[in-house]
Structures are given as structure tokens and as C-alpha cells.
Amino acid sequence: MIGIIDYGAGNLRSVANAVHALGIEPRLISKSADLAGVDHLVLPGVGAFGDCMGELGKRDLIEPLRDWVRAGKPYFGICLGYQILFEGSEEENGIEGLGVLPGRVKRFTEDGRKIPHMGWNSAIPQNPADPMWDGLGAAPYFYFVHSYFPVPADPGVVAMRTEYGENFASAVRTDSIVATQFHPEKSQQAGLRLLGNFLGAGVAVA
């Protein structure tokens, strides 16, 4: 059973439609009790870091999410669902993230490039042998919409990198976490393949 976190925002319909396209019926999670029986969790994200954490707090989902990740259960974070894994963000100074990964979220440098970074861009797998990237090729293209991106303190968790004026971590991967700055639910076949890899093979390390 796959659960999709509903915190009153995010891109729930697109993510649910992508999961449906894989032949799976997801469950929307709006309170901790909804997690019962769920074995894979997706947290989509559209909006602001602080608003996301605030809404999760109102639904008493912050500690259950921390417990889920720390217990090694499969978690897929999309955009804000990626960013909130870290300790905090330049977008909302003083507001803590889940803090399950060390590092902070920064804004793209104002240097003439268009911000937000919007549109298709490649994401280069750092370990092409990882089964999570099966069928994606050496430089798959995904759809991005963001002004901020995480800077992990541990380079070992960086799973994909993307170039947009600067080289940034567009995905992370641990034994239980897959999280991407891009939107797989908006990324056509590459995105469906990635979600299918997560749901079909779990997040077991090769």
C-alpha cells in the first residue's frame, strides 16, 4: 500500500494520477492513523517550506514522518518533500525541517539566470548501477520548478546532480529514502519509470 501525504497543498492529484497509471491505488494520508498498513510513502510538495512544515504540524504528522524515515521505511520526497528532510531553509529562516538528513536548503544565486529554475533538465545518476535508476539512461530529463535546493552535508547521499548555473544535488538516496528536486509526476515516461522502480523494487540498495 502506497500512501501520499496530504498536507492541504502539494501536487496530490498529479501524483495520485501517476500512481494510478502504474496500476496502484494510493491512500491519502492526512493524519498519523492513516499510516496503518502503508508500506511506501510519498510526500509531494508545491509551495513554501514554512507553510509545508506548519501544515504538517497542524496534522500532527511531523514526528510520525521522522519516525517513519528513521525506522528505514520507504519514503519518496518530491520537491518540498525533498527539501523538508533537511534541517532548515533560507526560504524560512528559523523554521526547522524534519532534520533526518544533515544540511540546509539554499536559494539559487542571483546572477542573471531565470529564477525559478523551470522546465526540463537532465539529472545525472551518481551510481548508475543502482536499481532505482533502471531504465533511465545516463542522463534522463525531468521537469523542474524551484528556486531553492538542498545542500546535503553528507556528499554520500547525493544520488543525482543537475547543472543550472551551478551544479546542485537534484536527488538524494539512502537505504530507505529517495527524494528528488524535480517532479517525476510531471516528467512523462522517465518519471513513471522512477516511481515504478521505487514501488516495485522498494528502495533496497544493490
LOSEDREN-352788 format. One record per residue (C-alpha): residue in one letter; residue number from 1; x, y, z. Coordinates in nm, 3 decimals. Each point is the difference from the previous one (the first is absolute). Layout:
// LOSEDREN-352788
<site><r>A</r><k>NUM</k><X>X</X><Y>Y</Y><Z>Z</Z></site>
...
***
This chain:
// LOSEDREN-352788
<site><r>M</r><k>1</k><X>0.000</X><Y>0.000</Y><Z>0.000</Z></site>
<site><r>I</r><k>2</k><X>0.135</X><Y>0.339</Y><Z>-0.101</Z></site>
<site><r>G</r><k>3</k><X>-0.094</X><Y>0.307</Y><Z>0.200</Z></site>
<site><r>I</r><k>4</k><X>0.012</X><Y>0.357</Y><Z>-0.131</Z></site>
<site><r>I</r><k>5</k><X>0.031</X><Y>0.268</Y><Z>0.267</Z></site>
<site><r>D</r><k>6</k><X>-0.281</X><Y>0.256</Y><Z>-0.020</Z></site>
<site><r>Y</r><k>7</k><X>0.098</X><Y>0.318</Y><Z>0.185</Z></site>
<site><r>G</r><k>8</k><X>-0.255</X><Y>0.224</Y><Z>-0.169</Z></site>
<site><r>A</r><k>9</k><X>0.227</X><Y>0.101</Y><Z>-0.287</Z></site>
<site><r>G</r><k>10</k><X>0.241</X><Y>-0.175</Y><Z>-0.231</Z></site>
<site><r>N</r><k>11</k><X>-0.062</X><Y>-0.167</Y><Z>-0.331</Z></site>
<site><r>L</r><k>12</k><X>-0.220</X><Y>-0.280</Y><Z>0.127</Z></site>
<site><r>R</r><k>13</k><X>-0.214</X><Y>-0.057</Y><Z>-0.307</Z></site>
<site><r>S</r><k>14</k><X>0.295</X><Y>-0.026</Y><Z>-0.240</Z></site>
<site><r>V</r><k>15</k><X>0.187</X><Y>-0.235</Y><Z>0.232</Z></site>
<site><r>A</r><k>16</k><X>-0.310</X><Y>-0.214</Y><Z>0.058</Z></site>
<site><r>N</r><k>17</k><X>-0.060</X><Y>-0.014</Y><Z>-0.376</Z></site>
<site><r>A</r><k>18</k><X>0.358</X><Y>-0.113</Y><Z>-0.057</Z></site>
<site><r>V</r><k>19</k><X>-0.038</X><Y>-0.276</Y><Z>0.258</Z></site>
<site><r>H</r><k>20</k><X>-0.333</X><Y>-0.102</Y><Z>-0.158</Z></site>
<site><r>A</r><k>21</k><X>0.179</X><Y>-0.023</Y><Z>-0.336</Z></site>
<site><r>L</r><k>22</k><X>0.225</X><Y>-0.262</Y><Z>0.161</Z></site>
<site><r>G</r><k>23</k><X>-0.307</X><Y>-0.204</Y><Z>0.095</Z></site>
<site><r>I</r><k>24</k><X>0.011</X><Y>0.086</Y><Z>0.370</Z></site>
<site><r>E</r><k>25</k><X>-0.274</X><Y>0.156</Y><Z>0.214</Z></site>
<site><r>P</r><k>26</k><X>0.161</X><Y>0.244</Y><Z>0.247</Z></site>
<site><r>R</r><k>27</k><X>-0.130</X><Y>0.107</Y><Z>0.339</Z></site>
<site><r>L</r><k>28</k><X>-0.001</X><Y>0.367</Y><Z>0.098</Z></site>
<site><r>I</r><k>29</k><X>0.161</X><Y>0.056</Y><Z>0.339</Z></site>
<site><r>S</r><k>30</k><X>-0.128</X><Y>0.301</Y><Z>0.195</Z></site>
<site><r>K</r><k>31</k><X>0.057</X><Y>-0.128</Y><Z>0.355</Z></site>
<site><r>S</r><k>32</k><X>0.233</X><Y>-0.246</Y><Z>0.167</Z></site>
<site><r>A</r><k>33</k><X>-0.267</X><Y>-0.271</Y><Z>0.035</Z></site>
<site><r>D</r><k>34</k><X>-0.022</X><Y>-0.016</Y><Z>-0.380</Z></site>
<site><r>L</r><k>35</k><X>0.352</X><Y>-0.143</Y><Z>-0.011</Z></site>
<site><r>A</r><k>36</k><X>-0.120</X><Y>-0.338</Y><Z>0.129</Z></site>
<site><r>G</r><k>37</k><X>0.057</X><Y>-0.265</Y><Z>-0.266</Z></site>
<site><r>V</r><k>38</k><X>0.201</X><Y>0.231</Y><Z>-0.227</Z></site>
<site><r>D</r><k>39</k><X>0.341</X><Y>-0.129</Y><Z>-0.111</Z></site>
<site><r>H</r><k>40</k><X>0.114</X><Y>0.272</Y><Z>-0.244</Z></site>
<site><r>L</r><k>41</k><X>-0.044</X><Y>0.371</Y><Z>0.059</Z></site>
<site><r>V</r><k>42</k><X>0.013</X><Y>0.294</Y><Z>-0.243</Z></site>
<site><r>L</r><k>43</k><X>0.010</X><Y>0.363</Y><Z>0.110</Z></site>
<site><r>P</r><k>44</k><X>-0.062</X><Y>0.233</Y><Z>-0.295</Z></site>
<site><r>G</r><k>45</k><X>0.064</X><Y>0.368</Y><Z>0.036</Z></site>
<site><r>V</r><k>46</k><X>-0.101</X><Y>0.327</Y><Z>-0.159</Z></site>
<site><r>G</r><k>47</k><X>0.024</X><Y>0.324</Y><Z>0.196</Z></site>
<site><r>A</r><k>48</k><X>0.213</X><Y>0.143</Y><Z>0.278</Z></site>
<site><r>F</r><k>49</k><X>0.222</X><Y>-0.184</Y><Z>0.249</Z></site>
<site><r>G</r><k>50</k><X>-0.154</X><Y>0.165</Y><Z>0.305</Z></site>
<site><r>D</r><k>51</k><X>-0.358</X><Y>-0.053</Y><Z>-0.113</Z></site>
<site><r>C</r><k>52</k><X>0.069</X><Y>-0.368</Y><Z>-0.062</Z></site>
<site><r>M</r><k>53</k><X>0.152</X><Y>-0.054</Y><Z>0.345</Z></site>
<site><r>G</r><k>54</k><X>-0.283</X><Y>0.199</Y><Z>0.158</Z></site>
<site><r>E</r><k>55</k><X>-0.269</X><Y>-0.208</Y><Z>-0.166</Z></site>
<site><r>L</r><k>56</k><X>0.175</X><Y>-0.324</Y><Z>0.090</Z></site>
<site><r>G</r><k>57</k><X>0.013</X><Y>0.125</Y><Z>0.359</Z></site>
<site><r>K</r><k>58</k><X>-0.373</X><Y>0.077</Y><Z>0.003</Z></site>
<site><r>R</r><k>59</k><X>-0.066</X><Y>-0.357</Y><Z>-0.108</Z></site>
<site><r>D</r><k>60</k><X>0.241</X><Y>-0.145</Y><Z>0.260</Z></site>
<site><r>L</r><k>61</k><X>0.201</X><Y>-0.162</Y><Z>-0.276</Z></site>
<site><r>I</r><k>62</k><X>0.347</X><Y>0.136</Y><Z>0.073</Z></site>
<site><r>E</r><k>63</k><X>0.108</X><Y>-0.257</Y><Z>0.258</Z></site>
<site><r>P</r><k>64</k><X>-0.168</X><Y>-0.291</Y><Z>-0.185</Z></site>
<site><r>L</r><k>65</k><X>0.191</X><Y>0.099</Y><Z>-0.312</Z></site>
<site><r>R</r><k>66</k><X>0.329</X><Y>0.019</Y><Z>0.190</Z></site>
<site><r>D</r><k>67</k><X>-0.074</X><Y>-0.339</Y><Z>0.157</Z></site>
<site><r>W</r><k>68</k><X>-0.089</X><Y>-0.146</Y><Z>-0.342</Z></site>
<site><r>V</r><k>69</k><X>0.327</X><Y>0.106</Y><Z>-0.159</Z></site>
<site><r>R</r><k>70</k><X>0.216</X><Y>-0.088</Y><Z>0.300</Z></site>
<site><r>A</r><k>71</k><X>-0.159</X><Y>-0.345</Y><Z>0.009</Z></site>
<site><r>G</r><k>72</k><X>0.128</X><Y>-0.060</Y><Z>-0.353</Z></site>
<site><r>K</r><k>73</k><X>-0.340</X><Y>-0.010</Y><Z>-0.169</Z></site>
<site><r>P</r><k>74</k><X>-0.014</X><Y>0.092</Y><Z>-0.372</Z></site>
<site><r>Y</r><k>75</k><X>-0.052</X><Y>0.374</Y><Z>-0.053</Z></site>
<site><r>F</r><k>76</k><X>-0.012</X><Y>0.196</Y><Z>-0.326</Z></site>
<site><r>G</r><k>77</k><X>0.021</X><Y>0.378</Y><Z>0.038</Z></site>
<site><r>I</r><k>78</k><X>-0.084</X><Y>0.229</Y><Z>-0.293</Z></site>
<site><r>C</r><k>79</k><X>0.112</X><Y>0.364</Y><Z>-0.013</Z></site>
<site><r>L</r><k>80</k><X>-0.101</X><Y>0.130</Y><Z>0.346</Z></site>
<site><r>G</r><k>81</k><X>-0.026</X><Y>-0.362</Y><Z>0.110</Z></site>
<site><r>Y</r><k>82</k><X>0.374</X><Y>-0.011</Y><Z>-0.076</Z></site>
<site><r>Q</r><k>83</k><X>0.087</X><Y>0.335</Y><Z>0.158</Z></site>
<site><r>I</r><k>84</k><X>-0.171</X><Y>-0.059</Y><Z>0.334</Z></site>
<site><r>L</r><k>85</k><X>0.220</X><Y>-0.304</Y><Z>0.066</Z></site>
<site><r>F</r><k>86</k><X>0.275</X><Y>0.246</Y><Z>0.092</Z></site>
<site><r>E</r><k>87</k><X>0.057</X><Y>0.222</Y><Z>0.302</Z></site>
<site><r>G</r><k>88</k><X>-0.126</X><Y>0.329</Y><Z>-0.138</Z></site>
<site><r>S</r><k>89</k><X>-0.028</X><Y>0.231</Y><Z>-0.300</Z></site>
<site><r>E</r><k>90</k><X>0.102</X><Y>0.348</Y><Z>-0.106</Z></site>
<site><r>E</r><k>91</k><X>-0.361</X><Y>0.039</Y><Z>-0.109</Z></site>
<site><r>E</r><k>92</k><X>-0.122</X><Y>-0.005</Y><Z>0.361</Z></site>
<site><r>N</r><k>93</k><X>0.279</X><Y>0.075</Y><Z>0.246</Z></site>
<site><r>G</r><k>94</k><X>-0.084</X><Y>-0.119</Y><Z>0.349</Z></site>
<site><r>I</r><k>95</k><X>-0.236</X><Y>-0.278</Y><Z>-0.112</Z></site>
<site><r>E</r><k>96</k><X>0.136</X><Y>-0.350</Y><Z>0.047</Z></site>
<site><r>G</r><k>97</k><X>-0.038</X><Y>-0.274</Y><Z>-0.256</Z></site>
<site><r>L</r><k>98</k><X>-0.031</X><Y>-0.368</Y><Z>0.090</Z></site>
<site><r>G</r><k>99</k><X>0.377</X><Y>-0.006</Y><Z>0.049</Z></site>
<site><r>V</r><k>100</k><X>0.037</X><Y>-0.366</Y><Z>-0.095</Z></site>
<site><r>L</r><k>101</k><X>0.282</X><Y>0.095</Y><Z>-0.238</Z></site>
<site><r>P</r><k>102</k><X>0.272</X><Y>0.251</Y><Z>0.094</Z></site>
<site><r>G</r><k>103</k><X>0.021</X><Y>0.307</Y><Z>-0.219</Z></site>
<site><r>R</r><k>104</k><X>-0.201</X><Y>0.307</Y><Z>-0.097</Z></site>
<site><r>V</r><k>105</k><X>-0.198</X><Y>0.129</Y><Z>-0.294</Z></site>
<site><r>K</r><k>106</k><X>0.136</X><Y>0.301</Y><Z>-0.190</Z></site>
<site><r>R</r><k>107</k><X>-0.129</X><Y>0.232</Y><Z>-0.269</Z></site>
<site><r>F</r><k>108</k><X>0.150</X><Y>0.024</Y><Z>-0.346</Z></site>
<site><r>T</r><k>109</k><X>0.248</X><Y>0.285</Y><Z>-0.022</Z></site>
<site><r>E</r><k>110</k><X>-0.129</X><Y>0.314</Y><Z>-0.172</Z></site>
<site><r>D</r><k>111</k><X>0.236</X><Y>0.011</Y><Z>-0.297</Z></site>
<site><r>G</r><k>112</k><X>-0.222</X><Y>0.070</Y><Z>-0.298</Z></site>
<site><r>R</r><k>113</k><X>-0.147</X><Y>-0.347</Y><Z>-0.043</Z></site>
<site><r>K</r><k>114</k><X>-0.376</X><Y>-0.039</Y><Z>0.014</Z></site>
<site><r>I</r><k>115</k><X>-0.129</X><Y>-0.085</Y><Z>0.346</Z></site>
<site><r>P</r><k>116</k><X>-0.192</X><Y>-0.218</Y><Z>0.056</Z></site>
<site><r>H</r><k>117</k><X>0.177</X><Y>-0.273</Y><Z>-0.193</Z></site>
<site><r>M</r><k>118</k><X>-0.293</X><Y>-0.121</Y><Z>-0.209</Z></site>
<site><r>G</r><k>119</k><X>-0.020</X><Y>-0.259</Y><Z>-0.273</Z></site>
<site><r>W</r><k>120</k><X>0.181</X><Y>-0.313</Y><Z>-0.116</Z></site>
<site><r>N</r><k>121</k><X>0.356</X><Y>-0.075</Y><Z>0.106</Z></site>
<site><r>S</r><k>122</k><X>0.219</X><Y>-0.305</Y><Z>0.032</Z></site>
<site><r>A</r><k>123</k><X>0.071</X><Y>-0.172</Y><Z>0.330</Z></site>
<site><r>I</r><k>124</k><X>0.319</X><Y>-0.206</Y><Z>-0.002</Z></site>
<site><r>P</r><k>125</k><X>-0.003</X><Y>-0.316</Y><Z>0.219</Z></site>
<site><r>Q</r><k>126</k><X>0.310</X><Y>-0.018</Y><Z>0.216</Z></site>
<site><r>N</r><k>127</k><X>-0.025</X><Y>-0.379</Y><Z>0.026</Z></site>
<site><r>P</r><k>128</k><X>-0.145</X><Y>-0.127</Y><Z>-0.329</Z></site>
<site><r>A</r><k>129</k><X>0.003</X><Y>-0.359</Y><Z>0.130</Z></site>
<site><r>D</r><k>130</k><X>-0.260</X><Y>0.083</Y><Z>0.266</Z></site>
<site><r>P</r><k>131</k><X>-0.325</X><Y>-0.181</Y><Z>-0.095</Z></site>
<site><r>M</r><k>132</k><X>-0.193</X><Y>0.317</Y><Z>0.084</Z></site>
<site><r>W</r><k>133</k><X>0.124</X><Y>0.146</Y><Z>-0.331</Z></site>
<site><r>D</r><k>134</k><X>-0.073</X><Y>-0.311</Y><Z>-0.212</Z></site>
<site><r>G</r><k>135</k><X>-0.125</X><Y>0.090</Y><Z>-0.344</Z></site>
<site><r>L</r><k>136</k><X>0.077</X><Y>0.370</Y><Z>0.031</Z></site>
<site><r>G</r><k>137</k><X>0.325</X><Y>0.022</Y><Z>-0.193</Z></site>
<site><r>A</r><k>138</k><X>0.310</X><Y>0.203</Y><Z>0.079</Z></site>
<site><r>A</r><k>139</k><X>-0.161</X><Y>0.346</Y><Z>0.000</Z></site>
<site><r>P</r><k>140</k><X>-0.379</X><Y>-0.018</Y><Z>0.032</Z></site>
<site><r>Y</r><k>141</k><X>-0.202</X><Y>0.320</Y><Z>-0.033</Z></site>
<site><r>F</r><k>142</k><X>-0.251</X><Y>0.103</Y><Z>0.265</Z></site>
<site><r>Y</r><k>143</k><X>-0.222</X><Y>0.301</Y><Z>0.062</Z></site>
<site><r>F</r><k>144</k><X>0.113</X><Y>0.260</Y><Z>0.255</Z></site>
<site><r>V</r><k>145</k><X>-0.178</X><Y>0.296</Y><Z>0.163</Z></site>
<site><r>H</r><k>146</k><X>0.198</X><Y>0.146</Y><Z>0.293</Z></site>
<site><r>S</r><k>147</k><X>0.201</X><Y>0.290</Y><Z>0.135</Z></site>
<site><r>Y</r><k>148</k><X>0.161</X><Y>-0.192</Y><Z>0.288</Z></site>
<site><r>F</r><k>149</k><X>0.194</X><Y>-0.326</Y><Z>0.025</Z></site>
<site><r>P</r><k>150</k><X>0.157</X><Y>-0.202</Y><Z>0.283</Z></site>
<site><r>V</r><k>151</k><X>0.372</X><Y>-0.008</Y><Z>0.068</Z></site>
<site><r>P</r><k>152</k><X>0.056</X><Y>-0.332</Y><Z>0.181</Z></site>
<site><r>A</r><k>153</k><X>0.276</X><Y>0.003</Y><Z>0.260</Z></site>
<site><r>D</r><k>154</k><X>0.078</X><Y>-0.363</Y><Z>-0.087</Z></site>
<site><r>P</r><k>155</k><X>0.104</X><Y>-0.024</Y><Z>-0.367</Z></site>
<site><r>G</r><k>156</k><X>-0.055</X><Y>-0.375</Y><Z>0.020</Z></site>
<site><r>V</r><k>157</k><X>-0.379</X><Y>0.041</Y><Z>-0.011</Z></site>
<site><r>V</r><k>158</k><X>0.007</X><Y>0.200</Y><Z>-0.326</Z></site>
<site><r>A</r><k>159</k><X>-0.154</X><Y>-0.225</Y><Z>-0.266</Z></site>
<site><r>M</r><k>160</k><X>-0.049</X><Y>0.234</Y><Z>-0.297</Z></site>
<site><r>R</r><k>161</k><X>0.152</X><Y>0.331</Y><Z>-0.106</Z></site>
<site><r>T</r><k>162</k><X>-0.133</X><Y>0.270</Y><Z>-0.230</Z></site>
<site><r>E</r><k>163</k><X>0.161</X><Y>0.306</Y><Z>-0.154</Z></site>
<site><r>Y</r><k>164</k><X>-0.182</X><Y>0.333</Y><Z>0.011</Z></site>
<site><r>G</r><k>165</k><X>0.262</X><Y>0.269</Y><Z>0.031</Z></site>
<site><r>E</r><k>166</k><X>0.137</X><Y>-0.207</Y><Z>0.285</Z></site>
<site><r>N</r><k>167</k><X>0.018</X><Y>-0.372</Y><Z>0.052</Z></site>
<site><r>F</r><k>168</k><X>-0.252</X><Y>-0.106</Y><Z>0.263</Z></site>
<site><r>A</r><k>169</k><X>-0.128</X><Y>-0.319</Y><Z>0.160</Z></site>
<site><r>S</r><k>170</k><X>-0.324</X><Y>-0.068</Y><Z>-0.187</Z></site>
<site><r>A</r><k>171</k><X>-0.060</X><Y>-0.327</Y><Z>0.188</Z></site>
<site><r>V</r><k>172</k><X>0.112</X><Y>-0.188</Y><Z>0.309</Z></site>
<site><r>R</r><k>173</k><X>-0.008</X><Y>-0.369</Y><Z>0.076</Z></site>
<site><r>T</r><k>174</k><X>0.049</X><Y>-0.201</Y><Z>0.318</Z></site>
<site><r>D</r><k>175</k><X>-0.105</X><Y>-0.353</Y><Z>0.094</Z></site>
<site><r>S</r><k>176</k><X>-0.358</X><Y>0.120</Y><Z>0.052</Z></site>
<site><r>I</r><k>177</k><X>-0.021</X><Y>0.346</Y><Z>-0.160</Z></site>
<site><r>V</r><k>178</k><X>-0.034</X><Y>0.110</Y><Z>-0.360</Z></site>
<site><r>A</r><k>179</k><X>-0.062</X><Y>0.374</Y><Z>-0.033</Z></site>
<site><r>T</r><k>180</k><X>0.013</X><Y>0.221</Y><Z>-0.306</Z></site>
<site><r>Q</r><k>181</k><X>-0.008</X><Y>0.373</Y><Z>-0.068</Z></site>
<site><r>F</r><k>182</k><X>-0.169</X><Y>-0.070</Y><Z>-0.332</Z></site>
<site><r>H</r><k>183</k><X>-0.359</X><Y>-0.116</Y><Z>-0.044</Z></site>
<site><r>P</r><k>184</k><X>-0.021</X><Y>-0.361</Y><Z>-0.124</Z></site>
<site><r>E</r><k>185</k><X>-0.380</X><Y>0.031</Y><Z>-0.023</Z></site>
<site><r>K</r><k>186</k><X>0.050</X><Y>0.272</Y><Z>-0.266</Z></site>
<site><r>S</r><k>187</k><X>0.289</X><Y>-0.175</Y><Z>-0.176</Z></site>
<site><r>Q</r><k>188</k><X>-0.184</X><Y>-0.238</Y><Z>-0.232</Z></site>
<site><r>Q</r><k>189</k><X>0.154</X><Y>-0.345</Y><Z>-0.051</Z></site>
<site><r>A</r><k>190</k><X>0.323</X><Y>0.069</Y><Z>0.189</Z></site>
<site><r>G</r><k>191</k><X>-0.197</X><Y>0.110</Y><Z>0.304</Z></site>
<site><r>L</r><k>192</k><X>-0.234</X><Y>-0.299</Y><Z>-0.014</Z></site>
<site><r>R</r><k>193</k><X>0.297</X><Y>-0.232</Y><Z>-0.034</Z></site>
<site><r>L</r><k>194</k><X>0.163</X><Y>0.152</Y><Z>0.309</Z></site>
<site><r>L</r><k>195</k><X>-0.318</X><Y>-0.027</Y><Z>0.206</Z></site>
<site><r>G</r><k>196</k><X>-0.046</X><Y>-0.355</Y><Z>-0.123</Z></site>
<site><r>N</r><k>197</k><X>0.355</X><Y>-0.089</Y><Z>0.102</Z></site>
<site><r>F</r><k>198</k><X>-0.070</X><Y>0.137</Y><Z>0.348</Z></site>
<site><r>L</r><k>199</k><X>-0.326</X><Y>-0.186</Y><Z>0.040</Z></site>
<site><r>G</r><k>200</k><X>0.102</X><Y>-0.321</Y><Z>-0.171</Z></site>
<site><r>A</r><k>201</k><X>0.346</X><Y>-0.052</Y><Z>0.141</Z></site>
<site><r>G</r><k>202</k><X>-0.044</X><Y>0.195</Y><Z>0.321</Z></site>
<site><r>V</r><k>203</k><X>0.313</X><Y>0.190</Y><Z>0.082</Z></site>
<site><r>A</r><k>204</k><X>0.237</X><Y>-0.289</Y><Z>0.053</Z></site>
<site><r>V</r><k>205</k><X>0.362</X><Y>0.083</Y><Z>-0.072</Z></site>
<site><r>A</r><k>206</k><X>0.164</X><Y>-0.206</Y><Z>-0.273</Z></site>
***
